[in-house]
Amino acid sequence: MRDLEPNIPEVVEEVRGLFERYEQALIDKSVDVLDATFWQSPHTIRYAMHENGYGFAEIHAHRVARPPGPGIKERRIRLEILTLGRDIATVNLEFKIRGKDLVGRQSQTWVKFPDTGWKVIAAHVSTMDKKPLW
C-alpha cells in the first residue's frame, strides 16, 4: 500500500505554491497557466457557479471566454490544504464574495502524475448563503 502520510511539510508547500500560482493566473487571465494547472483529460471536471466543464476541452473554452480581473473573491476566510503522501492533495478555500453578503467555497483535488507533475483533476466553486436552509 502507498504511504499516505498526511501533510508532509514540503509537499504542502509545493501544493500551496501551485495553488497561489493558479489564483494569480485567474486575476491575470493567464490561460496558459490555468490550462497547465488542470489535467488534460476528458475525465477532468470543473463545476463553477455559472458554468460546468466536463473534460479539459470544455474547461479550456470557459477559460478563454472568462474576462480578466479580480473576479468574485474579495478576501480569503480560510484555506485548508491536505496532502496524503507525495501524490494526492486537496485544497479548500472559503472566501468572501465581492460586494455581497455571501461566502464562496472552492475545492480542488490534485494528483501528482509521474510524467506531468501536479494537476487538478476535479474542482468546484459555489456560494453559501449565511442563512440555514432548515
LOLOPA-330500 format. One line per field, with one value per residue: residue number from 1; residue in one letter; chain; x, y negated, z negated of N, C-alpha, C, O, CB in turn. Coordinates in pm, 1 decimal, always signed. Last residue first. Glycine has a CB too. Layout:
! residues N
num	(NUM, ...)
residuo	(a, ...)
cadena	(A, ...)
n.east	(X, ...)
n.north	(Y, ...)
n.up	(Z, ...)
ca.east	(X, ...)
ca.north	(Y, ...)
ca.up	(Z, ...)
c.east	(X, ...)
c.north	(Y, ...)
c.up	(Z, ...)
o.east	(X, ...)
o.north	(Y, ...)
o.up	(Z, ...)
cb.east	(X, ...)
cb.north	(Y, ...)
cb.up	(Z, ...)
This chain:
! residues 134
num	(134, 133, 132, 131, 130, 129, 128, 127, 126, 125, 124, 123, 122, 121, 120, 119, 118, 117, 116, 115, 114, 113, 112, 111, 110, 109, 108, 107, 106, 105, 104, 103, 102, 101, 100, 99, 98, 97, 96, 95, 94, 93, 92, 91, 90, 89, 88, 87, 86, 85, 84, 83, 82, 81, 80, 79, 78, 77, 76, 75, 74, 73, 72, 71, 70, 69, 68, 67, 66, 65, 64, 63, 62, 61, 60, 59, 58, 57, 56, 55, 54, 53, 52, 51, 50, 49, 48, 47, 46, 45, 44, 43, 42, 41, 40, 39, 38, 37, 36, 35, 34, 33, 32, 31, 30, 29, 28, 27, 26, 25, 24, 23, 22, 21, 20, 19, 18, 17, 16, 15, 14, 13, 12, 11, 10, 9, 8, 7, 6, 5, 4, 3, 2, 1)
residuo	(w, l, p, k, k, d, m, t, s, v, h, a, a, i, v, k, w, g, t, d, p, f, k, v, w, t, q, s, q, r, g, v, l, d, k, g, r, i, k, f, e, l, n, v, t, a, i, d, r, g, l, t, l, i, e, l, r, i, r, r, e, k, i, g, p, g, p, p, r, a, v, r, h, a, h, i, e, a, f, g, y, g, n, e, h, m, a, y, r, i, t, h, p, s, q, w, f, t, a, d, l, v, d, v, s, k, d, i, l, a, q, e, y, r, e, f, l, g, r, v, e, e, v, v, e, p, i, n, p, e, l, d, r, m)
cadena	(A, A, A, A, A, A, A, A, A, A, A, A, A, A, A, A, A, A, A, A, A, A, A, A, A, A, A, A, A, A, A, A, A, A, A, A, A, A, A, A, A, A, A, A, A, A, A, A, A, A, A, A, A, A, A, A, A, A, A, A, A, A, A, A, A, A, A, A, A, A, A, A, A, A, A, A, A, A, A, A, A, A, A, A, A, A, A, A, A, A, A, A, A, A, A, A, A, A, A, A, A, A, A, A, A, A, A, A, A, A, A, A, A, A, A, A, A, A, A, A, A, A, A, A, A, A, A, A, A, A, A, A, A, A)
n.east	(-3281.8, -3079.8, -2931.7, -2764.8, -2552.6, -2515.1, -2238.9, -2137.2, -1863.3, -1657.4, -1442.6, -1256.7, -1025.2, -759.5, -480.6, -151.4, +199.1, +354.0, +373.3, +455.1, +335.4, +115.5, -44.2, -357.8, -605.8, -912.3, -1048.1, -1307.6, -1443.0, -1710.3, -1809.0, -2068.2, -2225.6, -2322.3, -2110.5, -1868.1, -1717.0, -1746.6, -1485.8, -1410.1, -1242.1, -1091.5, -896.0, -729.6, -578.4, -358.6, -110.0, +161.8, +285.2, +50.2, -181.2, -250.5, -469.0, -522.7, -746.9, -815.1, -1067.3, -1117.5, -991.9, -1190.8, -1330.5, -1371.6, -1463.3, -1222.8, -1014.9, -943.2, -1071.7, -1359.6, -1363.1, -1308.9, -1097.5, -1222.4, -1409.6, -1233.1, -1115.1, -1336.0, -1372.5, -1127.3, -1128.6, -1451.9, -1697.1, -1762.7, -2022.4, -2102.7, -2141.9, -1990.0, -1846.0, -1676.0, -1478.6, -1309.9, -1148.8, -1168.1, -1032.1, -743.6, -507.7, -550.9, -458.1, -249.6, -232.2, -451.2, -347.3, -124.9, -259.4, -422.5, -426.5, -574.5, -495.5, -664.7, -582.4, -315.1, -339.7, -430.3, -206.7, -18.8, -139.3, -116.6, +161.4, +213.7, +74.5, +226.3, +466.0, +378.1, +307.9, +560.2, +698.1, +541.0, +292.3, +6.6, -18.4, +95.9, +50.5, +227.8, +44.7, +84.1)
n.north	(-2506.1, -2643.5, -2927.4, -3201.3, -3266.6, -3082.6, -3004.6, -2910.6, -2727.8, -2531.8, -2261.1, -2011.0, -1754.1, -1745.6, -1944.8, -1809.3, -1784.9, -1597.6, -1447.3, -1183.9, -1103.2, -1338.6, -1408.8, -1562.8, -1743.7, -1891.0, -2180.0, -2410.5, -2694.9, -2902.1, -3220.9, -3382.4, -3702.8, -3967.9, -4125.9, -4230.8, -3922.5, -3681.8, -3551.5, -3198.5, -2898.0, -2632.8, -2346.9, -2098.3, -1782.9, -1547.1, -1302.4, -1235.3, -1179.3, -1150.4, -1379.8, -1707.7, -1969.4, -2298.1, -2557.7, -2885.8, -3124.3, -3372.2, -3621.7, -3857.8, -3861.0, -3700.7, -3719.9, -3905.3, -4075.9, -3997.4, -3900.1, -3691.4, -3376.9, -3235.1, -3069.5, -2910.7, -2767.9, -2608.9, -2452.0, -2295.8, -2153.0, -2007.9, -1845.8, -1765.4, -1967.8, -2241.1, -2472.6, -2793.9, -2956.0, -2845.2, -2529.4, -2228.8, -2044.9, -1738.7, -1509.6, -1323.8, -1399.0, -1591.3, -1739.9, -1876.9, -2219.1, -2399.3, -2475.5, -2649.0, -2861.7, -2930.2, -3008.8, -3217.1, -3438.7, -3640.4, -3744.5, -3603.7, -3340.5, -3350.7, -3358.4, -3093.8, -2946.7, -3019.2, -2907.2, -2634.5, -2606.1, -2656.2, -2441.9, -2224.9, -2278.0, -2270.4, -1997.4, -1888.2, -1969.6, -1842.3, -1615.5, -1553.8, -1210.2, -931.7, -706.3, -492.8, -227.0, +118.8)
n.up	(-673.6, -551.5, -720.2, -570.3, -415.5, -118.0, +58.3, +389.4, +544.6, +744.2, +784.8, +966.6, +1040.6, +1093.5, +1129.2, +1102.9, +1076.6, +1349.8, +1578.6, +1521.0, +1277.7, +1122.2, +837.6, +814.4, +631.7, +620.0, +471.5, +401.0, +256.5, +173.2, +48.9, -119.1, -95.8, -57.1, +187.9, +281.7, +339.0, +93.4, -96.4, -99.3, -163.6, +5.1, +17.2, +185.4, +150.5, +310.4, +366.6, +352.1, +115.8, -147.3, -107.0, -220.0, -238.2, -319.6, -349.9, -430.1, -489.4, -369.5, -149.4, +33.4, +278.3, +575.4, +833.0, +1026.0, +1095.0, +1445.2, +1770.7, +1852.7, +2024.2, +2256.3, +2184.6, +1989.5, +2137.3, +2287.5, +2081.9, +2014.2, +2252.0, +2255.0, +2021.1, +1887.3, +1836.3, +1656.3, +1616.4, +1485.3, +1274.2, +1066.2, +1169.2, +1177.2, +1376.1, +1433.7, +1651.5, +1851.4, +2073.4, +1970.9, +1851.0, +1537.8, +1485.1, +1509.8, +1770.4, +1788.6, +1636.4, +1791.8, +2029.3, +1944.3, +1726.9, +1599.7, +1361.5, +1188.9, +1242.2, +1168.6, +894.9, +853.7, +947.4, +753.8, +530.1, +599.8, +600.6, +328.1, +209.0, +303.7, +163.2, -101.3, -121.6, -82.5, -307.8, -522.1, -472.1, -523.7, -611.8, -433.2, -275.6, -84.2, +69.5, +0.0)
ca.east	(-3386.9, -3195.1, -2952.1, -2886.3, -2525.5, -2586.5, -2318.9, -2161.5, -2004.4, -1674.8, -1579.6, -1267.2, -1163.8, -843.8, -615.0, -262.1, +71.9, +352.8, +333.7, +506.3, +478.7, +137.5, +88.1, -283.3, -479.9, -842.6, -970.8, -1234.1, -1369.3, -1630.1, -1780.1, -1940.0, -2218.1, -2316.9, -2232.0, -1988.5, -1704.6, -1784.2, -1595.0, -1378.2, -1362.9, -1085.7, -1029.3, -720.4, -699.6, -384.4, -252.8, +97.2, +350.6, +170.8, -171.6, -180.1, -441.9, -454.1, -706.4, -753.6, -991.9, -1161.0, -993.9, -1085.5, -1293.1, -1310.2, -1561.3, -1328.0, -1011.3, -976.1, -967.2, -1288.3, -1372.3, -1421.3, -1077.2, -1107.1, -1456.1, -1323.4, -1034.0, -1275.7, -1476.6, -1163.1, -1035.4, -1337.5, -1679.2, -1669.8, -1967.6, -2054.4, -2218.2, -2122.4, -1837.8, -1806.4, -1477.0, -1437.2, -1138.2, -1221.6, -1177.8, -813.6, -560.6, -520.3, -557.8, -288.6, -124.9, -454.6, -472.6, -105.7, -155.0, -484.3, -316.3, -627.7, -423.2, -668.8, -723.2, -347.9, -289.2, -513.1, -336.8, +7.5, -122.6, -248.5, +85.9, +271.7, +35.6, +87.6, +466.0, +429.6, +206.8, +455.3, +744.4, +555.2, +438.0, +70.9, -79.3, +122.1, -42.7, +240.1, +117.7, +0.0)
ca.north	(-2446.7, -2605.6, -2782.7, -3154.4, -3250.7, -3186.5, -2958.2, -3007.8, -2754.8, -2663.7, -2303.6, -2138.3, -1792.3, -1651.1, -1939.7, -1857.0, -1811.3, -1666.8, -1588.0, -1249.4, -1083.7, -1237.9, -1426.9, -1437.4, -1742.5, -1765.2, -2121.3, -2288.5, -2640.8, -2783.5, -3129.5, -3313.7, -3560.2, -3904.2, -4054.3, -4312.7, -4067.0, -3720.0, -3649.0, -3337.9, -2977.3, -2773.8, -2400.8, -2237.7, -1861.0, -1663.9, -1333.4, -1238.0, -1278.5, -1103.1, -1240.6, -1618.8, -1835.5, -2208.9, -2428.2, -2799.1, -3009.1, -3345.7, -3483.3, -3824.6, -3986.6, -3685.2, -3730.2, -3804.8, -4011.5, -4083.3, -3913.3, -3819.5, -3448.9, -3328.8, -3165.9, -2994.7, -2864.3, -2701.8, -2547.9, -2383.5, -2245.9, -2096.1, -1957.9, -1739.4, -1822.6, -2191.8, -2341.5, -2707.6, -2985.7, -2899.6, -2667.1, -2290.4, -2169.8, -1809.3, -1623.3, -1287.4, -1409.6, -1463.5, -1743.7, -1753.3, -2112.3, -2354.8, -2389.7, -2520.3, -2795.4, -2881.2, -2905.3, -3091.4, -3368.5, -3565.9, -3788.7, -3750.1, -3379.0, -3333.8, -3477.4, -3207.4, -2935.3, -3048.6, -3053.0, -2694.8, -2584.7, -2739.4, -2580.4, -2240.0, -2266.0, -2396.3, -2102.4, -1861.1, -2016.6, -1987.8, -1624.6, -1684.2, -1340.8, -1018.9, -818.6, -572.0, -352.7, +0.0)
ca.up	(-755.6, -471.2, -700.9, -635.9, -558.3, -189.9, -54.1, +283.0, +517.4, +683.1, +759.7, +895.8, +1013.5, +1167.3, +1072.6, +1185.8, +1008.7, +1221.0, +1592.4, +1641.1, +1299.0, +1224.5, +898.5, +822.8, +706.3, +595.4, +580.8, +367.5, +370.2, +139.3, +157.5, -132.5, -65.9, -188.6, +147.0, +289.5, +359.4, +229.1, -93.3, -70.4, -188.4, -28.1, -7.6, +144.9, +167.0, +226.4, +359.5, +483.4, +201.3, -80.7, -151.5, -129.2, -292.0, -226.6, -405.8, -330.3, -538.7, -506.6, -197.7, -61.9, +212.2, +443.6, +725.2, +1012.2, +963.6, +1331.6, +1669.0, +1853.0, +1897.1, +2257.1, +2291.5, +1953.9, +2036.8, +2356.2, +2158.1, +1913.8, +2205.5, +2366.8, +2033.3, +1973.4, +1836.7, +1756.3, +1581.6, +1592.9, +1395.1, +1037.6, +1122.3, +1157.1, +1300.8, +1413.2, +1561.0, +1720.3, +2080.5, +1985.2, +1987.6, +1609.1, +1493.2, +1375.7, +1718.2, +1858.5, +1596.1, +1654.3, +2033.0, +1987.0, +1791.8, +1714.0, +1481.3, +1192.8, +1258.8, +1310.6, +964.2, +812.2, +1013.4, +895.8, +537.2, +580.3, +723.9, +432.5, +179.2, +348.4, +308.7, -46.5, -144.7, +16.2, -177.4, -506.1, -470.6, -537.1, -588.5, -547.0, -269.8, -205.3, +76.3, +0.0)
c.east	(-3426.1, -3310.4, -3079.9, -2902.8, -2647.9, -2566.0, -2383.5, -2249.1, -2015.2, -1823.4, -1576.0, -1413.5, -1163.5, -992.3, -696.8, -392.6, -30.7, +211.8, +331.4, +476.4, +535.0, +287.3, +114.0, -149.8, -418.7, -724.3, -910.4, -1166.1, -1296.7, -1569.4, -1696.0, -1926.0, -2076.4, -2320.9, -2212.9, -2117.2, -1842.1, -1782.6, -1618.9, -1503.9, -1323.8, -1225.9, -1016.0, -863.6, -670.0, -524.7, -270.6, -50.5, +279.7, +229.5, -56.6, -176.2, -367.0, -427.3, -642.4, -705.6, -941.3, -1077.6, -1044.0, -1100.9, -1179.9, -1266.7, -1499.6, -1412.9, -1121.3, -985.1, -1016.0, -1177.7, -1297.3, -1427.5, -1186.6, -1086.8, -1343.8, -1377.1, -1123.5, -1192.9, -1420.5, -1270.4, -1077.5, -1255.9, -1570.2, -1651.8, -1874.1, -2011.9, -2176.1, -2205.5, -1979.0, -1783.7, -1618.3, -1411.7, -1272.0, -1217.9, -1244.0, -963.7, -621.0, -584.0, -508.6, -378.8, -159.0, -350.8, -481.0, -229.7, -132.5, -381.0, -364.9, -514.6, -482.4, -608.6, -735.1, -494.1, -321.3, -468.8, -425.1, -123.1, -94.6, -239.1, -53.4, +198.0, +89.9, +40.1, +325.6, +434.0, +253.3, +344.3, +642.2, +599.0, +469.2, +221.5, +19.7, +63.0, -26.9, +150.6, +121.8, +88.5)
c.north	(-2536.5, -2550.3, -2755.8, -3003.8, -3200.8, -3162.1, -3081.0, -2946.0, -2862.9, -2686.2, -2441.2, -2178.9, -1921.1, -1679.7, -1845.3, -1848.3, -1868.5, -1687.1, -1665.2, -1398.9, -1164.3, -1224.7, -1309.9, -1469.2, -1602.9, -1759.8, -1990.3, -2235.8, -2515.8, -2728.4, -3013.6, -3219.6, -3510.4, -3752.0, -3996.2, -4245.0, -4133.6, -3873.2, -3686.4, -3423.1, -3122.2, -2826.7, -2543.3, -2288.5, -2002.3, -1717.1, -1453.7, -1275.3, -1298.3, -1214.7, -1177.5, -1480.6, -1758.8, -2078.3, -2345.1, -2672.8, -2925.8, -3232.0, -3478.1, -3678.5, -3964.4, -3820.7, -3730.0, -3828.1, -3908.1, -4004.8, -3999.2, -3822.2, -3581.9, -3417.6, -3273.0, -3105.6, -2960.6, -2807.1, -2651.5, -2491.0, -2343.8, -2196.9, -2055.6, -1866.0, -1790.8, -2042.4, -2300.1, -2573.3, -2900.0, -2924.0, -2722.2, -2432.3, -2225.5, -1937.1, -1696.4, -1401.8, -1376.0, -1487.9, -1608.4, -1759.9, -1995.7, -2232.0, -2334.6, -2424.1, -2656.8, -2806.9, -2845.3, -2979.4, -3228.0, -3505.1, -3735.0, -3801.3, -3530.2, -3365.5, -3469.6, -3335.7, -3056.2, -3045.4, -3097.4, -2847.3, -2646.2, -2727.1, -2674.9, -2383.3, -2288.8, -2394.0, -2233.4, -1965.6, -1991.2, -2034.2, -1771.3, -1681.4, -1455.3, -1157.6, -909.4, -695.7, -420.1, -125.1)
c.up	(-868.4, -555.0, -620.8, -614.5, -635.7, -338.3, -118.2, +175.7, +411.4, +665.5, +694.0, +886.1, +932.6, +1147.7, +1158.6, +1106.4, +1106.2, +1166.8, +1460.8, +1649.6, +1416.1, +1251.2, +992.8, +889.3, +702.9, +689.9, +533.0, +493.1, +323.6, +266.7, +106.2, -13.6, -87.9, -171.5, +8.1, +246.6, +370.2, +238.9, +51.9, -72.4, -165.1, -53.4, -57.9, +132.6, +117.7, +252.3, +268.1, +483.3, +334.9, +3.4, -74.5, -192.1, -184.7, -299.7, -295.0, -400.2, -422.0, -565.3, -341.6, -103.5, +112.7, +387.2, +586.4, +888.4, +941.8, +1203.4, +1553.0, +1747.4, +1903.9, +2132.8, +2288.9, +2057.4, +1999.3, +2259.2, +2227.2, +1983.4, +2103.1, +2325.1, +2143.1, +1993.9, +1937.7, +1738.7, +1694.0, +1535.2, +1513.0, +1162.6, +1110.0, +1105.4, +1297.1, +1334.8, +1554.6, +1619.8, +1946.1, +2001.6, +2021.0, +1746.9, +1577.8, +1380.7, +1579.8, +1800.9, +1660.3, +1607.7, +1893.6, +1990.9, +1827.8, +1796.3, +1611.5, +1322.9, +1273.4, +1338.7, +1112.9, +882.9, +981.2, +975.1, +680.7, +593.1, +715.7, +564.7, +288.1, +324.0, +363.9, +105.9, -81.1, +2.5, -66.6, -367.4, -436.7, -561.4, -610.3, -519.6, -391.7, -191.2, -60.3, +0.0)
o.east	(-3513.7, -3424.9, -3174.3, -2889.4, -2636.8, -2562.4, -2314.7, -2322.2, -1915.5, -1901.3, -1500.4, -1497.0, -1081.8, -1075.7, -703.8, -412.3, -2.6, +117.9, +308.9, +546.5, +649.9, +359.2, +132.2, -143.4, -426.6, -739.4, -863.3, -1218.4, -1232.1, -1635.3, -1621.2, -2019.6, -1979.1, -2407.7, -2100.2, -2224.7, -1922.6, -1840.9, -1525.4, -1614.6, -1216.0, -1317.3, -940.0, -943.2, -595.6, -581.6, -207.8, -111.7, +330.1, +223.5, -65.0, -168.7, -414.3, -370.3, -702.0, -632.0, -1014.8, -1024.7, -1016.8, -1208.9, -1084.5, -1177.8, -1569.3, -1431.9, -1113.1, -965.7, -1119.2, -1188.4, -1185.1, -1491.0, -1159.1, -1062.0, -1368.2, -1388.8, -1091.9, -1200.4, -1454.4, -1260.3, -1064.1, -1307.1, -1593.9, -1597.8, -1902.9, -1970.9, -2209.9, -2328.1, -2076.1, -1710.2, -1673.7, -1333.6, -1339.2, -1278.3, -1364.0, -1016.7, -560.9, -704.3, -435.3, -375.7, -102.5, -378.2, -514.1, -219.1, -122.3, -413.6, -349.5, -509.1, -444.8, -664.0, -807.3, -526.9, -351.3, -553.4, -487.1, -146.9, -142.3, -322.1, -102.5, +174.8, +18.1, -27.7, +307.9, +408.8, +174.9, +292.9, +638.2, +541.9, +427.1, +271.2, +102.9, +91.1, -125.7, +173.6, +30.0, +194.4)
o.north	(-2501.5, -2548.9, -2834.7, -2956.6, -3162.7, -3047.1, -3171.1, -2849.7, -2902.4, -2666.7, -2463.8, -2137.8, -1939.2, -1635.8, -1861.0, -1756.5, -1961.9, -1617.2, -1786.2, -1471.0, -1208.3, -1324.6, -1196.3, -1546.5, -1533.1, -1769.7, -1980.0, -2245.6, -2515.9, -2716.9, -3026.3, -3147.3, -3585.1, -3683.5, -3977.9, -4301.4, -4098.1, -3942.7, -3718.7, -3373.1, -3164.7, -2803.1, -2571.5, -2275.1, -2022.5, -1699.1, -1462.9, -1279.6, -1369.4, -1331.7, -1154.4, -1466.2, -1746.2, -2076.9, -2324.7, -2680.0, -2898.7, -3242.3, -3566.4, -3620.3, -4042.0, -3886.3, -3756.8, -3941.6, -3830.0, -3883.3, -4065.6, -3754.2, -3587.0, -3523.1, -3389.7, -3220.9, -3079.7, -2924.0, -2770.4, -2608.4, -2462.1, -2314.7, -2176.5, -1977.6, -1789.7, -1996.5, -2321.5, -2563.5, -2929.9, -2913.6, -2652.9, -2452.4, -2264.4, -1938.4, -1714.0, -1391.5, -1398.0, -1586.2, -1524.5, -1783.7, -2013.2, -2149.5, -2233.6, -2305.2, -2558.9, -2700.8, -2723.5, -2865.2, -3133.5, -3518.9, -3778.8, -3890.7, -3579.1, -3412.7, -3571.1, -3413.9, -3113.9, -3131.4, -3202.5, -2909.2, -2703.2, -2826.9, -2763.6, -2440.7, -2363.5, -2495.7, -2300.2, -2016.0, -2064.6, -2129.5, -1819.4, -1737.9, -1453.4, -1216.8, -958.1, -779.7, -405.4, -127.1)
o.up	(-947.5, -509.6, -622.6, -501.6, -752.2, -381.8, -166.2, +198.8, +351.0, +758.8, +599.5, +966.7, +842.3, +1226.9, +1280.5, +1026.8, +1181.3, +1205.0, +1460.9, +1720.5, +1411.2, +1247.9, +948.9, +984.8, +601.8, +811.7, +419.7, +604.1, +218.8, +370.0, +9.3, +20.7, -77.0, -225.5, -37.9, +266.9, +456.4, +155.6, +125.0, -52.4, -206.7, +25.6, -150.6, +225.6, +21.7, +360.0, +162.6, +590.0, +421.8, -34.5, +46.1, -314.1, -71.8, -408.8, -189.3, -498.6, -327.0, -675.9, -423.0, -93.7, +107.9, +441.5, +488.6, +844.8, +847.0, +1201.6, +1563.1, +1645.4, +1954.2, +2135.9, +2316.7, +2022.1, +1979.7, +2295.9, +2225.2, +1947.1, +2105.4, +2359.4, +2124.5, +1985.2, +2058.4, +1638.1, +1811.8, +1419.5, +1627.5, +1157.5, +1140.2, +1008.7, +1399.9, +1239.6, +1656.3, +1513.0, +1929.6, +1949.7, +2088.0, +1757.4, +1675.2, +1289.5, +1537.9, +1784.6, +1593.5, +1546.3, +1879.4, +1958.4, +1750.5, +1918.5, +1720.3, +1386.9, +1360.2, +1447.5, +1175.6, +926.4, +1070.5, +1059.9, +723.4, +659.7, +813.2, +633.0, +334.3, +409.3, +460.1, +170.6, -13.8, +102.4, +32.2, -314.4, -331.4, -658.9, -700.9, -415.3, -446.6, -104.1, -141.1, -62.7)
cb.east	(-3343.3, -3153.9, -2959.1, -3009.8, -2478.2, -2738.2, -2231.6, -2227.1, -2078.3, -1609.8, -1655.5, -1184.5, -1240.3, -812.8, -680.8, -272.2, +92.7, +421.8, +198.4, +450.3, +506.3, +61.2, +200.6, -363.2, -380.6, -937.0, -859.9, -1328.8, -1269.1, -1716.3, -1708.6, -1929.7, -2263.4, -2434.6, -2267.3, -2004.6, -1621.9, -1925.3, -1562.2, -1308.0, -1421.0, -1017.1, -1107.5, -635.6, -820.4, -279.6, -335.8, +111.8, +493.5, +141.0, -307.1, -36.4, -574.7, -320.8, -828.8, -635.9, -1078.9, -1312.5, -853.3, -1090.5, -1414.6, -1189.5, -1658.7, -1267.5, -1020.9, -1106.0, -839.5, -1386.4, -1316.7, -1550.1, -1074.7, -978.9, -1507.9, -1440.3, -947.0, -1187.7, -1594.8, -1212.6, -894.9, -1383.2, -1813.3, -1534.6, -2081.3, -1936.9, -2203.5, -2108.9, -1751.7, -1894.6, -1377.9, -1540.4, -1025.5, -1145.2, -1231.6, -786.4, -449.5, -570.6, -688.2, -359.3, +6.8, -430.2, -596.5, -74.0, -22.6, -550.2, -189.0, -714.3, -279.2, -593.8, -808.2, -316.6, -136.9, -506.3, -407.3, +109.4, -8.3, -306.6, +75.3, +416.2, +88.5, -5.0, +518.8, +569.0, +180.7, +398.0, +875.7, +653.0, +504.3, +7.2, -199.4, +274.8, -187.0, +389.3, +54.3, -95.6)
cb.north	(-2314.1, -2503.6, -2710.2, -3230.7, -3382.7, -3188.3, -2878.0, -3135.5, -2626.3, -2777.6, -2200.4, -2248.4, -1679.0, -1508.4, -2082.3, -1774.4, -1908.3, -1800.6, -1595.7, -1182.2, -938.2, -1273.7, -1437.0, -1326.6, -1846.4, -1641.3, -2218.8, -2180.6, -2745.8, -2674.5, -3202.0, -3235.7, -3531.7, -3952.8, -3942.2, -4359.8, -4095.9, -3662.3, -3776.1, -3350.2, -2954.7, -2853.4, -2313.4, -2323.9, -1797.1, -1774.1, -1210.7, -1106.4, -1237.9, -979.6, -1161.6, -1670.8, -1760.5, -2272.7, -2352.7, -2871.1, -2922.8, -3310.7, -3420.0, -3918.8, -4048.0, -3589.9, -3618.3, -3666.1, -4115.3, -4155.8, -3974.1, -3934.7, -3362.7, -3252.5, -3094.9, -2908.8, -2791.2, -2625.1, -2474.1, -2302.4, -2168.4, -2013.0, -1906.0, -1683.5, -1747.0, -2264.6, -2234.5, -2774.0, -3131.2, -3027.7, -2754.8, -2206.8, -2272.7, -1719.0, -1719.3, -1170.8, -1317.0, -1372.0, -1781.1, -1628.4, -2166.2, -2467.5, -2467.6, -2540.4, -2881.5, -2998.1, -2964.2, -3107.7, -3363.2, -3657.4, -3746.8, -3810.1, -3329.9, -3191.5, -3492.5, -3225.9, -2804.9, -2946.9, -3099.0, -2655.3, -2435.7, -2703.9, -2623.2, -2139.1, -2127.8, -2424.7, -2122.3, -1717.1, -1949.5, -2037.9, -1521.8, -1757.2, -1358.8, -1028.5, -767.6, -612.2, -445.9, +0.1)
cb.up	(-809.8, -368.6, -837.7, -582.6, -616.9, -152.8, -158.0, +339.0, +472.0, +769.9, +670.2, +966.9, +937.7, +1124.1, +1065.4, +1317.7, +890.9, +1234.0, +1655.4, +1760.7, +1321.4, +1354.2, +789.1, +903.0, +648.5, +615.0, +630.5, +306.4, +429.2, +67.3, +272.2, -269.1, +78.6, -278.7, +247.9, +426.1, +485.7, +266.9, -180.1, +64.9, -335.1, +83.7, -109.4, +247.6, +89.8, +252.1, +308.1, +546.4, +226.2, +6.2, -128.7, -98.3, -334.2, -172.5, -468.8, -256.9, -632.5, -511.0, -187.7, -186.3, +140.7, +451.6, +735.5, +1007.3, +857.4, +1355.9, +1729.9, +1828.8, +1782.6, +2270.1, +2427.9, +1942.3, +1910.8, +2421.3, +2263.0, +1814.7, +2144.7, +2486.9, +2061.5, +2108.1, +1871.4, +1746.8, +1559.2, +1668.7, +1430.8, +961.4, +1218.2, +1057.7, +1363.4, +1338.6, +1606.1, +1665.3, +2189.8, +1862.6, +2090.0, +1530.4, +1550.5, +1301.3, +1711.8, +2009.1, +1636.3, +1557.6, +2087.5, +2125.1, +1699.2, +1802.4, +1471.4, +1072.0, +1139.0, +1355.5, +943.2, +659.0, +970.8, +955.4, +444.2, +441.6, +753.9, +451.9, +38.3, +275.4, +351.8, -101.6, -297.8, -1.8, -142.1, -605.2, -365.2, -646.9, -679.5, -575.3, -260.4, -231.5, +179.8, -122.5)
